[in-house]
Amino acid sequence: MTYIPHSESIAPRPDRPGAPIAINSRFYIERSPCEEHAYQEIATPGSLIRIRGPRQVGKTSFLLRLINYTKTLDYRIITIDFLETDTAVFESTEKFLRWFCINLSRQLKSTYNIDDYWDADIGYKVCCTIFVEELLYEIDTPVVLIFKEVNCVFKYTKITQDFLPLLRFWHEQARIVEIWKKLRLVLVHATEIYVSLSVNQSPFNLGLAIRLSEFTLEQVKDFAQRYRLKLQEEQIQELMNLVGGHPYLVHLALDNLYYHNLTFEELLKYAPTQRGIYSDYLRSLWMVLQKQTKLAATFTQLITEPTNIQLEPMITYQLENLGLVKIDGNICVPCCKLYSLYFQGQKLGETGYKTVEEKNKNQDDQNPPVFTNINSVKMSNHNFFNFYTKIEWDNIVAENYPIALILGEIDNYKVYKNQYGTKFIHNCLQVISKKISLILQDIKNVHFNKENEQFIIILPKIDGVKAISIAEVIIREIKELTLSPDRDMLTNLPNSIVTMSMGIACTIPSENEPSSLFLAAEEALFESQEQGDCVTLSSFLNYQDT
């Protein structure tokens, strides 16, 4: 057993792993030449900087240094962090832009009143632009406008399609209008951009792109030396082989080696186990994957098959957002060996069934659908979806029409089932199935199915806007049924009156594979269920006729 010796104590204690590295800390590892390029760009009139990197690779620490440099130029700095923004702000473009303008004005301590500039007749985007321009005239110095966690906006389709092109417009105005040269934009986001914007609308193909990635071998050596750890060359390489240079994972290892008298052998031995220093971090990833069966199955395939795999864009986005994979061209690979070792031993996504078909068959035998689609075809939702999209995909691809998918579930299903019993919830499902059937009966070529508590509606030749309208009618009429085990408890939500949430995805079949449509609708449904009694259109597959 080898203990890693260290010299004199370090005081004060270095920044803890996972926290931003303070400006005056000697534990910040520079990402040269990224810092130099960012400093040059921020001083350029009308500039735009895009900082991208997965979770916990150092985006905030990098941004702190950019902000600190900007202060030396006496620029005004405004920071908008979408992670801290209330969900209600994203309800409409008007509400969002008004919130943005008020936030801007208060941070700049401006005396301008947004009400003096707000006029629905000329459009809220125009109002917002005029207000920002007035603020630029009011201020003597350049203004740096920083947007953190921009990826949080992607799931709000309308906001994405209105606000992001507006940022591009402001950036391009600097070429022709002098006052807009005072504005510098900084966009910080975690993943690739999977939003429906044309190349002429997106701000993500302009300006300086800075992508923060893993530490190199030399950077890890430098980091260890700053901890005054006497690691051998072979040990540094072994650590790199395990965590792949991931900044947070490297930092956690070095911090534990120094402060917790952990030996290097112990670190390697227990790293992919519940005893290891990464157990909390790995467990949080496991919990996310375990809730999403297809994501878990795909990642399991990724870490068990020896050859590299090209994944669907939606799957790639989700895995990259979790920091589990890195992109090499069109190929997805696990970020590090640690993930492979840990998740291979966790029976990720296993449910006791050998195949999805076996699971679906077992569920159908135990809980036969009360009501199937209008065409009277009985099958599980996945089989139903695969069957009908296979038919419609070929037909619609040739005609270049959209296809929409709606997934719906009863809100708080398990609460009702556990508190009021199977009979009550079974009767609710029967009533809801019949109601949805009546609502859909006049729609041409619609396909409708129910498996357990989940409803699926396939709508050929229907775009996202029309699909939203249909879903809103359904959840409104379900709510009006006032299904409840006790009519005296109607004010005691969520256990009284039955409501539904729905997720929608829509695409042109020639652009995406059928499975991406189902996955996008599932993601949208998950977002709706967080709020309840809600309809959400996918931020990824959201085709709308113009």
N, C-alpha and C positions, 0 to 999 in steps of 0.2 A: 504494500500500500504506500503510495507516494503522496506526501503532503506538500502543497505548493507554498514555499516560504515567501514572506514579504518583508520589506524593510520597515522604516519608521511609519508611524500611523499617519493617516491622511486626515487633516482637519481644515475646514469643516467637512462633514460627510458629503461625498459627491451626490449629485442628483440621483434620486431613486429610479430604478428601471421603470419605464412606462411614462414617466413624467417628462415634460419639456426640459431640455438642458439650459440652465441659466446662462445669460449673456457672458458673465464673468467666469464661467466654469471652464476649467482646463480639460474637462471630460467631453467637450464637444469635438467630434471628428468632422473635419471639413470635407465637403464634397466637391473639391476643386475639379474642374473650373466653374462649377455651378454658381457658387457665391459671386465670383467675379463677373460672370455674365449677367446675373440678376442685378448687381449693383450698377453695371453699365446701362442696362435696359431701363431701370427705374428712373434714371436721370434723363432718359430720352423723352421728349415731348410726345404726348398722346400714346404712350407705350401700353402694351398688354403682356402680362406674364402669366403663364399657366404652370402651376406646380402640381405635379401628380405623383402619387405613390400609394401602395397598399397601407393597411392599418399598421401603425407603430413602426414606420421606417424613418421617422424623424422630420415629417413635414412641418410640425409646429415649431420645432427647434430651429429649422432652417428659416422659417418665416420670421421668428423672433430676431434673427440676425439681419434679415432684410429690413424689418421695421426699424431696428436700431440704426442701420446705415441711413435709412430715409430721414430719420430725425436729425442726423448731422447736416442734412441738406436744408433743414428748416421747412420741410413740406408738411402740410396738414394730412393727418392719417385718420381714415374712417374704417372701422372693422365691422362687418356684418357676418355673424356666425349663425348659419342656418340650423345648426344642431341645437341652438338655444331658442329657436323661433317657435312660437305657439302654433299648433296645427291649424287653429282657426284663421290665421293670417293667410293661409293658402286656399281659402274657400273660393275666392274669385280674383280675377286680374285686378279689378278696381281696389279691392281690399288690400291685396298684396302691394301694389304700387303706392297706394296711399300710406301704408305702414312704412314702406321703404323711404318715401320722401320725408315723413316725420322723423324717422330714425336719423336720416342724413342731416336734417336741419338741426336736431338737438345735439348731435355730436359736434357739429360745426358751431354751435351756439349762435345760430342765425336768428334774426328777428322776423324773417319772412314767414307768413302764414299760408299754409298749404291751401286753405279754403279760398284764398284769393286767386289761385291758379287752377282750381279744379272745375272742369266744365265737361259734362258728359257729351255735349254736342260735338266737341272736337276730338273726343277719344281720350281715354285715360293714359295711353302710352305717350301721346303728344303732350298732355298736361305734365306728365312726369319729366319728359325731356325738357320742356320749357322751364320747369322748376329747377332742375339740376343746372341748366345753363345760367339761370339767375344767380344761383349759389356760386358758380364759378366766377361770375362777374363781381360778386361781393367780396371774394377772397383774393388777397394780393399774391399768394404763393400757390404753387401747384398742389393738387389734391390727389392723394393715393387712396383709392377705394379698394379695400380688400374683402373678398368674399370667401369665407371658410366653409368647408363641407358643402360645396356646391352640389355634390351628388345627392344630398337630401332633397333637392328640388326636383330631381329627375322623375320621381314617382307622381308628381302633380303635373299631369299632361298639359293642361291649359296654361299654367304658369310657365312651364318650360317653353312652350311654343310662343308665348308672348314676351317673356322677360329676357331670355337668352339672345334672341335676335336684336333686342333693344340694346344690349351691351355691345354687340357687334356694331350696330349703327353708331353708337357714341364713339367707339374706337375709330371708325372710319371717318367720322366727322372731323377728326383732328387733321386730316389731310387737306381739308378745304375751308374749315372755319377756325380762325385763330384761337378763339376762346377755349375750344375743346382740346387744344394741345396741353392745357393745364391739368387735364385729367389723366391719371395713370390707373390702370385696372390690374388687379391681381386676383386670379381665380385659383382656388386650392380645392382639389378633389381627389378621391381615393381610387377611382377605377377608370376603365375605358368608358367612353361616352356612347351609350346605346339609347339615343333619343331620336325621335323622328324630326330632324331638321335638315333642310337642304344645305349643300355646301355654301350657298350664298347667304344663309341665315345664321349658321353656327359660329360662335366666337372661338370654338375649339380647334380651328385650323388657321388661326392667325397668331401673331405675336411670338414671343419667346417661350418655347416649351422646355420645362425642366422636369425631368423624371428622376425621382429619388429611388434608388434601388438598394441592393444589398451591399454590405461592406466587402471590400477586397481583402485578400490575405494580409496585405501590408497595413491596411487600416485596422484590422483586428489586432495585429501585433502592436500597433501604436496604442490602441485602446488598453490592451493589457499592461503596457509599460506605464500608462498614466495611472493605473491602479497599483503600480509598482509590484506587479506579479511577475515572478521569474518562471514564466512558462517556456518550455522547450519548443523548438520548431515543430517537432512531431506532434506535440500536444495542441498547438495552434491549428495545425492541419486537421487533427482529429475533431476539434471543435467545429471547424469549418465544414467538415464532412457531415457532421450531425445537424447543424442548424443553418448551414448554407450562407452564413454571413448576415442573417436577418438581424438588424440593429437591436431590436428589443431582446431577442433571444440571446444574442451575444452579451449584451449588457447585463442581463439577469444572471448569466453564467459567471461573468467576472465579478459581479457584486457578491454572489454567494461564495465564490472561492476566497474572496478577501475577508468578508465580514462574518461568515458563518463557519469558518474552519472546515469547509468542505474539501475533501480530497478530489483530485481530478478523476481518479478511478471511480469514486462514488458518483460523481456528476454524470459520467458516461453510462454507468451501469443502471442507474435509476431514472435517467432522463425520460424515457418513454413509458414510465410506470406511474402509478398513483402515489408512490413515495418520492418521486422526483420533483425537482424545483419547478418544472413546467406543468405540474398536475392541474393547477387551477386554470391556467391558460388553455391547456388541451381539453379540459372538461367543458369549458365554455363553448369551444368549437364543436365538441361532440354533441352537446345539447342542441345546437342549431341544426346540425346535420340530421340528427335523429328525428327531428320534427318534419323533415322534408325528404321523403322516401326516395324520390328520383335523384335528388342531389346526392344523397348518401350512396345510392347504388352506383352512380357515375364516378364519384370520388373513389369508391372501393375498387372499381375497375381500373381507375387511373393508377392506383398505388400497387395493384397486384399484377397487372399485365406488363411484360418486359418492354414492349414497344410503345412509342409515343402515340398519343391519341389526339385526333382533331375533334373538338367538341362543338356542340351547338353554341351560338353566340350567347343565348340566355344563360345556359349552364356555366359557360366561361365567365360571364359577368358576375354571377353569384359566388363562384368559387374564388375569383380574384378579389372580390369585395371582402371576403373573409380572410384574405391573405394566405389561402391554402395552395394556390398555384401561381405560376408565372408563365407569361406568354412568350413563346419563341416563334415568331412568324405566325403561322396558323395553328401551331402545336401548343398544347397545354401540358405542362409538367409540374409535379409536386414541388413546392418551394424548397423542401428540405427532407432529409432522411428521417428526421424526428417524427414528422407526420406519418410517414409510411410505417414506421415501427409501432407507433402508438395505435393508430387506427386499425392496423391489421390484427391487433390483439383485442379489439373492442367489439367484434361482431357487429360492425356498423350497419344499422338499418335492418338487421335481421328481425323477422316477425314470427318465425316458426314455420314458414312456408318455403318450399324449395323454389318456387317461381311465382311471378306475379299472377299468372293464370291460375295456379293452384289456390292462391289467396282469394282471388275473385270468385272462383268456383265455390270455395268453402263459404264465403260470405253470402253468395246467392242461395246456397242450400239452406243456410241457417236463417237468413232474412230475405225471402223472396220479395222482389219489388212489388209494392202495392199497386203502383201505376207505372206503366212504361210509356214509350213515346206514342205519338199520334198514329204512327204506322204499326203499333202493336208488336214491336220487337223487344224481347226480354233478354237483357244481358247486363253485365257490369258496366259502370260508366267508362272505364278505360277501354274495354272491348267495344262498347257502343261508339265511343269517340273514334277509335281506330277504324272501325267498320265504315262509318258514314263519311269520315274525312277522306278515306281512301277513294270512295265513290265521288264525292264532291270535288276533291282536289284536282283530279284529272279533268273533270268537266269545266271547272272555273279557271284553271290555269290557261286553258285554250282561249277562254273569253276574257281573261284579265279582269275578273270581278273580285271584290273582297269577300271574305268569309269571317263571320264573328262567332265567338264562343262565349257563352255565359255560364259560369259556375255559381251556384247558390247554396247556402246552408242556413239552417235555423240558428239564430244567435243563442248562445248559452244552452246548446243542445243537451250537454251532459248534466247541467243543473236541472233542467226539466225532467230528464230521464231518471236521475237519481232521486229527486225530491217527490215527483208525482207518478213515477212508474212507467213501465213499458207500454201499458195500454193507452195512457193519455198521449204519449208522444207518437205512438202508432196511429192513433186517430187523427192527430194533427197532420201527420205526413199524408194521410189519405185525403183530407180536406184540402191541403195546400196543393197536392198533385192535381186534383180536379180543378181547382181554381186556376192554376197555371195553364192547364190544358185549354180551358175556356178562353183565357187571354190570348193564347197562341193560335187558336183555331182558324183565324182569318189570315194568318201569315203564310205565304206560299213557301213550300219546300222546307218548312221548319222541322227539326228533329229534336225530340224531347225525351229524356230518360231520368229515372231516379234510382239511386243505389244507396240504401240505408238513409242517412240524413242529407246526402248531397244530391242536388239537382243539376242536370246539364242540359243546355239548350244550344244547338248548332244552327246558325242562321246564315245560309248561303246568300250571297248578293246583298248583304246588309253591312253597312259601314259602322264605325264606332259610335257616331252620334245617334243613329237610329237604334243601335243596340242599347245604349244608355237609356233612351226613351222607353224602350220595352222593359228593361230591368226596373226602372223607376216606377212604372205602372204596376209591375208585379209586387214589389215590396210595399207599395202603398196599399194595394188591395189586400195583401196578406195581413197587414197591420189592421185594416178596417174589419177583418173577420173577428177581431178581439178574442182570439183563441186563448182560453185560460181555464185552469182547473177550478178557479174560485173567482167569480166575477167581483167579489168584494175586495180583491187584492190587486186590481188593475193599476193602482198607483204605486205599487211596491215592486218596481222594476229592479233587476231583470227577471225575477222569478214569477211574474204574473202574466203579462201578455206576450204572445209569441210574435217575434219579428224575424226578418231575414236580412242577410247581407249577401251581396253579389259582386263577383269579379268578372271583368270583361277583357277580352283580347280580340284584336281584329287585325287582319293582314291581307295582303295580296298573295295568294298561294305560291306564285312563282318566286317570291322573295324569301320565304322561310319554309322550314320543314313542319309537318303537322304537330310533332311533339313539342316544338317551341311554342305553338299556340296554346296548348294545354298548360304548359308550365307557366306561361305569362299570365293566363287566367287564374291559375292557382295563387300566384304571387299577389295579383290584384285582390283576390278574395281574402287572402290573409290580411291585407291592409284594411279592407272593409270591416273585417271582424274585430279589429282593434278598436274601432269606433262603434260598430253595431248599427243596424238599421241603415245601411249605407251601400252605395254603389260606387265602385272604383274602376276606372279604365286603366289598363296597363300602361305604364310609362315607356314600355319598350315596343310592344306591338299594339299600336293605337291608330291604325289607318282611318282617316276620315275624308270623305269626299269634299272637294273644294269647289 
